[in-house]
Amino acid sequence: MPRRSAPDPVAVAFGAALRQAREARHESLEDVAGRIPRLDARYLGEIELGFHATSIVRAKEIADALDLPLADLVRRL
């Protein structure tokens, strides 16, 4: 999927929740991406910035990598 030219508001909110959860665990993008098959740390960073709207399947994989319920990442959407 191509990178957006401007962040999507829903993707930005999801990305902010993702970043907050990752930073609360004191983990890098590489740490989290390394636990998700076929996910690059740079792409994960772009998800955090709202430039990629991820699929529900990928969002669940990200939540699992952070050891969180998916609901925690989508609560404020």
Rosetta blueprint (number, residue, H / E / L):
1 M L
2 P L
3 R L
4 R L
5 S L
6 A L
7 P L
8 D L
9 P H
10 V H
11 A H
12 V H
13 A H
14 F H
15 G H
16 A H
17 A H
18 L H
19 R H
20 Q H
21 A H
22 R H
23 E H
24 A H
25 R L
26 H L
27 E L
28 S L
29 L H
30 E H
31 D H
32 V H
33 A H
34 G L
35 R L
36 I L
37 P L
38 R L
39 L L
40 D L
41 A H
42 R H
43 Y H
44 L H
45 G H
46 E H
47 I H
48 E H
49 L L
50 G L
51 F L
52 H L
53 A L
54 T L
55 S L
56 I H
57 V H
58 R H
59 A H
60 K H
61 E H
62 I H
63 A H
64 D H
65 A H
66 L L
67 D L
68 L L
69 P L
70 L H
71 A H
72 D H
73 L H
74 V H
75 R L
76 R L
77 L L
